[in-house]
Amino acid sequence: MSSDSVQVAERIDRPAADVYAFVAEPTNIMRWASGLGDRVDQVGGEWFVAGGMGRVKVAFAARNDYGVLDHEVTLPSGEQFYNPLRVVPYGDGSEIVFTVRRTPGMSDAELARDAGKVAADLSRLKQILESRG
């Protein structure tokens, strides 16, 4: 096995605070993270995304000044995945970095596939935010 995790990054020509604010808003998930689902609901202070994996719970890091957007996804089976996500200043813009982690039994090809999906999501995020001017 090559690695237990892969960092996928995208530079975005927008200030880090703008990128953070957009990504930190759970109702924006469907616009840029295609793999999670097609509907976002808040129930009792918790966020849920409904889609191909069923209804998953997504718990986000508390809002902060450091660009930390970590989130934990809980599948209907109860299985949980912790996803590190950061936005950092990069010159006049920013860089968003998502760490894709290998799950038990995951092959190199499956890890690469998941990293490719994240890269596509971050590219979509870049397009959305840069088109907002």
Backbone bond lengths (Angstrom), bond angles and torsions (degrees), N, CA, C in turn:
res aa  C-N    CA-C-N  psi(-1)  N-CA   C-N-CA  omega(-1)  CA-C   N-CA-C  phi
1 M - - - 1.446 - - 1.517 109.26 -
2 S 1.323 115.85 140.76 1.448 119.85 -174.46 1.526 113.31 -82.95
3 S 1.322 118.73 -41.26 1.455 121.15 -175.82 1.519 109.61 -161.36
4 D 1.329 115.79 155.02 1.455 119.99 176.33 1.520 112.40 -88.60
5 S 1.325 116.86 -12.54 1.454 120.35 177.43 1.525 110.15 -153.61
6 V 1.325 113.89 158.62 1.458 121.61 179.09 1.526 107.30 -133.28
7 Q 1.327 116.70 129.74 1.456 120.00 175.46 1.531 108.45 -93.25
8 V 1.323 114.87 126.90 1.451 122.09 177.97 1.522 106.46 -112.50
9 A 1.335 116.53 125.46 1.463 120.25 -175.56 1.519 110.61 -127.85
10 E 1.328 114.12 154.21 1.468 121.58 176.19 1.518 107.90 -143.61
11 R 1.325 115.89 129.59 1.467 119.57 173.92 1.521 107.68 -83.65
12 I 1.326 115.44 138.49 1.466 121.38 -178.79 1.522 108.13 -128.27
13 D 1.307 116.21 129.78 1.459 121.86 -178.33 1.533 110.02 -82.19
14 R 1.319 114.04 60.61 1.460 122.96 176.24 1.527 107.04 -148.72
15 P 1.322 117.85 148.99 1.465 119.42 177.93 1.530 111.25 -58.47
16 A 1.312 115.82 147.00 1.466 120.78 -178.82 1.528 111.62 -56.07
17 A 1.323 117.82 -37.15 1.466 120.35 -179.68 1.528 111.42 -62.61
18 D 1.343 117.52 -36.69 1.462 121.14 178.43 1.528 111.12 -68.32
19 V 1.330 116.10 -43.57 1.462 120.53 179.77 1.526 109.44 -64.05
20 Y 1.321 116.06 -46.41 1.453 120.95 179.37 1.529 110.93 -57.79
21 A 1.321 117.03 -47.92 1.467 120.92 -177.53 1.523 111.38 -60.09
22 F 1.321 117.52 -40.41 1.461 121.05 -179.23 1.528 110.78 -68.58
23 V 1.326 117.20 -48.14 1.461 121.24 -176.74 1.530 111.09 -70.04
24 A 1.315 117.97 -33.34 1.460 121.77 -178.59 1.524 112.97 -70.23
25 E 1.318 117.49 -15.60 1.464 121.63 179.86 1.537 108.61 -85.97
26 P 1.339 117.90 107.32 1.463 120.60 -174.95 1.524 115.03 -55.78
27 T 1.321 117.85 -30.14 1.466 119.04 -178.89 1.521 112.44 -69.17
28 N 1.333 118.09 -11.69 1.472 120.97 177.09 1.527 113.30 -86.90
29 I 1.324 118.16 -8.94 1.466 121.57 -175.19 1.525 112.06 -51.55
30 M 1.301 116.98 -47.33 1.469 120.45 -175.42 1.521 112.21 -62.07
31 R 1.304 117.75 -25.96 1.464 121.05 -176.80 1.514 112.37 -72.65
32 W 1.332 117.40 -29.68 1.460 118.02 -174.28 1.526 114.15 -125.47
33 A 1.325 119.51 -24.46 1.469 121.62 -178.39 1.526 109.54 -104.94
34 S 1.303 115.81 86.00 1.464 121.71 -171.56 1.524 113.92 -63.42
35 G 1.312 118.43 -28.62 1.453 120.68 -173.61 1.514 115.82 -75.90
36 L 1.318 117.97 -19.06 1.454 119.30 -174.64 1.518 114.14 -77.52
37 G 1.312 117.59 -43.87 1.451 118.23 -178.51 1.508 112.99 165.02
38 D 1.338 114.51 -169.51 1.462 119.18 -175.76 1.526 113.60 -125.18
39 R 1.348 116.85 4.61 1.459 119.97 177.14 1.524 109.10 -148.38
40 V 1.319 115.88 135.87 1.463 121.71 178.79 1.523 107.65 -119.66
41 D 1.339 115.40 131.01 1.458 121.30 179.00 1.519 109.70 -132.68
42 Q 1.316 115.83 148.13 1.456 120.66 172.63 1.528 107.34 -111.87
43 V 1.332 115.36 125.38 1.457 121.08 -179.43 1.526 107.86 -131.11
44 G 1.316 116.37 120.08 1.457 120.27 178.21 1.516 113.83 57.32
45 G 1.335 117.29 34.26 1.454 121.52 179.25 1.516 114.32 83.10
46 E 1.348 118.07 0.10 1.460 121.94 178.56 1.526 108.89 -110.69
47 W 1.347 115.26 148.86 1.452 121.26 -177.89 1.525 110.31 -102.30
48 F 1.330 115.47 138.42 1.458 122.37 179.39 1.527 109.10 -131.81
49 V 1.329 114.85 142.67 1.458 121.54 176.89 1.525 107.01 -121.50
50 A 1.322 116.36 128.92 1.462 121.49 179.14 1.519 108.92 -106.37
51 G 1.324 115.46 135.36 1.459 120.04 179.41 1.508 111.35 -177.34
52 G 1.307 115.72 -149.71 1.451 122.87 -175.48 1.518 114.68 -60.47
53 M 1.328 118.08 -26.34 1.464 121.51 179.21 1.527 111.51 -91.71
54 G 1.333 116.65 5.12 1.462 120.71 -174.00 1.515 109.26 92.94
55 R 1.314 116.24 -157.25 1.471 121.57 -179.82 1.523 107.64 -95.21
56 V 1.323 116.03 110.68 1.461 120.85 -178.24 1.528 109.91 -108.68
57 K 1.313 114.28 145.68 1.467 120.60 176.57 1.519 107.43 -91.41
58 V 1.328 116.21 136.55 1.456 121.46 178.02 1.526 107.47 -124.91
59 A 1.333 115.24 117.32 1.464 121.28 179.66 1.527 108.34 -110.11
60 F 1.310 115.81 121.89 1.454 122.55 -175.10 1.525 112.00 -98.16
61 A 1.329 115.61 152.20 1.457 120.83 171.84 1.522 108.01 -61.09
62 A 1.317 116.09 148.73 1.464 120.34 176.25 1.525 109.46 -59.44
63 R 1.315 115.85 146.74 1.470 120.14 177.66 1.522 108.41 -55.63
64 N 1.335 115.31 140.53 1.455 119.94 -174.80 1.523 110.30 -152.22
65 D 1.313 116.78 169.75 1.465 122.95 -178.82 1.522 112.85 -94.91
66 Y 1.324 117.72 8.23 1.464 121.00 -173.93 1.528 114.01 -108.34
67 G 1.320 117.69 2.35 1.461 120.68 178.75 1.514 114.45 79.60
68 V 1.327 117.50 14.80 1.461 121.20 -179.39 1.533 109.47 -82.67
69 L 1.316 115.63 120.53 1.460 122.91 -179.98 1.526 111.44 -122.37
70 D 1.332 116.15 28.39 1.459 120.01 -179.74 1.523 109.52 -55.36
71 H 1.322 115.09 149.46 1.458 119.73 178.51 1.525 109.83 -151.43
72 E 1.305 114.60 150.29 1.456 121.15 178.59 1.521 108.00 -113.20
73 V 1.323 115.18 129.29 1.457 121.95 179.58 1.526 107.47 -106.24
74 T 1.333 115.96 127.81 1.466 121.35 176.99 1.523 108.30 -114.07
75 L 1.328 115.38 117.36 1.462 121.47 -179.81 1.524 110.46 -75.62
76 P 1.339 117.51 163.21 1.469 119.77 177.66 1.534 112.87 -55.74
77 S 1.333 117.77 -27.13 1.463 122.15 178.47 1.526 112.61 -72.53
78 G 1.330 116.93 -13.19 1.457 121.72 -175.82 1.524 112.72 97.71
79 E 1.346 116.77 -11.04 1.466 120.72 178.30 1.527 109.13 -65.43
80 Q 1.353 116.12 136.69 1.456 121.26 -176.36 1.522 111.03 -118.71
81 F 1.336 114.10 145.52 1.458 121.67 177.94 1.518 108.51 -131.37
82 Y 1.327 116.05 125.78 1.464 121.86 177.01 1.519 107.96 -95.24
83 N 1.330 116.45 126.79 1.463 122.20 -175.10 1.520 111.31 -119.46
84 P 1.340 118.14 105.55 1.464 120.75 176.06 1.530 110.65 -71.52
85 L 1.323 116.44 132.14 1.463 122.43 -179.72 1.517 108.03 -146.02
86 R 1.336 116.52 129.56 1.471 121.08 -177.29 1.527 110.62 -134.51
87 V 1.321 114.90 147.12 1.463 121.93 168.66 1.524 106.26 -118.70
88 V 1.328 115.89 126.83 1.465 120.30 -179.51 1.526 109.60 -128.82
89 P 1.326 116.73 146.91 1.462 119.20 175.64 1.525 110.14 -61.29
90 Y 1.334 115.63 144.80 1.466 121.70 177.80 1.521 106.39 -146.38
91 G 1.328 116.27 96.94 1.464 119.93 -174.77 1.524 109.16 62.32
92 D 1.338 116.28 -131.16 1.460 120.74 177.97 1.522 112.05 -83.51
93 G 1.322 116.53 -8.24 1.460 121.65 -178.97 1.509 111.37 -114.09
94 S 1.326 114.62 -140.86 1.457 119.09 -178.48 1.523 110.29 -153.64
95 E 1.303 113.98 171.57 1.458 121.49 174.07 1.525 106.65 -132.36
96 I 1.322 115.95 134.38 1.454 120.73 175.15 1.523 106.91 -109.38
97 V 1.324 115.92 133.63 1.464 121.62 -175.70 1.527 109.31 -127.88
98 F 1.319 115.55 122.65 1.465 123.04 178.28 1.521 107.60 -112.93
99 T 1.322 117.54 129.38 1.455 121.17 176.96 1.521 108.86 -96.89
100 V 1.339 114.82 116.02 1.465 121.25 177.09 1.520 106.66 -92.26
101 R 1.304 116.38 121.98 1.458 120.91 -177.01 1.525 111.67 -103.29
102 R 1.319 114.02 142.67 1.459 120.19 176.12 1.527 108.73 -74.46
103 T 1.315 116.36 129.79 1.460 120.60 174.98 1.531 108.73 -92.18
104 P 1.324 118.01 160.60 1.466 119.84 -179.52 1.531 111.61 -54.38
105 G 1.318 115.30 130.86 1.461 120.66 178.48 1.514 115.00 83.00
106 M 1.317 117.89 -1.36 1.467 121.26 -178.06 1.526 110.03 -75.96
107 S 1.317 115.90 130.55 1.466 121.11 179.08 1.526 110.42 -79.77
108 D 1.330 115.86 166.57 1.468 120.69 174.98 1.524 110.21 -58.80
109 A 1.332 117.15 -40.15 1.470 121.19 -179.00 1.531 110.79 -64.88
110 E 1.330 117.16 -40.27 1.463 120.47 178.91 1.528 111.27 -68.08
111 L 1.329 117.16 -39.06 1.457 120.87 176.43 1.531 110.22 -62.91
112 A 1.322 116.20 -44.02 1.471 120.60 178.33 1.526 110.54 -63.28
113 R 1.331 117.65 -38.88 1.471 121.19 178.49 1.520 110.34 -62.64
114 D 1.340 116.43 -46.39 1.466 119.93 179.44 1.528 111.06 -63.47
115 A 1.324 117.34 -41.29 1.470 120.96 177.85 1.530 110.14 -62.44
116 G 1.327 117.14 -37.87 1.461 120.84 177.41 1.521 112.10 -64.23
117 K 1.325 116.73 -38.63 1.472 120.28 177.59 1.528 110.88 -65.51
118 V 1.333 115.99 -41.14 1.461 120.06 177.96 1.522 110.12 -64.85
119 A 1.331 117.18 -41.47 1.472 120.74 177.98 1.528 110.46 -59.09
120 A 1.331 116.79 -41.37 1.473 120.44 178.51 1.526 110.49 -64.81
121 D 1.334 117.14 -40.61 1.467 120.65 177.92 1.524 111.38 -63.37
122 L 1.335 116.92 -44.28 1.464 119.71 -179.74 1.529 111.51 -67.63
123 S 1.315 116.87 -33.28 1.463 120.68 175.12 1.532 110.43 -65.30
124 R 1.331 116.47 -40.36 1.466 121.07 177.02 1.528 109.67 -64.14
125 L 1.336 116.97 -42.00 1.458 121.32 177.37 1.525 110.55 -59.34
126 K 1.318 116.54 -45.74 1.465 121.81 178.13 1.528 110.46 -56.61
127 Q 1.316 116.37 -47.64 1.469 121.31 -178.92 1.530 111.00 -61.36
128 I 1.324 116.67 -44.57 1.467 120.88 179.91 1.529 110.47 -61.44
129 L 1.326 116.17 -50.26 1.468 119.40 -173.87 1.529 112.52 -71.75
130 E 1.325 117.76 -38.01 1.456 119.33 179.88 1.520 111.97 -71.97
131 S 1.327 117.88 -25.71 1.463 120.22 178.21 1.531 111.95 -77.34
132 R 1.336 116.36 -15.65 1.463 121.23 178.99 1.527 111.43 -77.52
133 G 1.339 116.14 -15.93 1.460 120.66 178.10 1.462 111.90 61.98
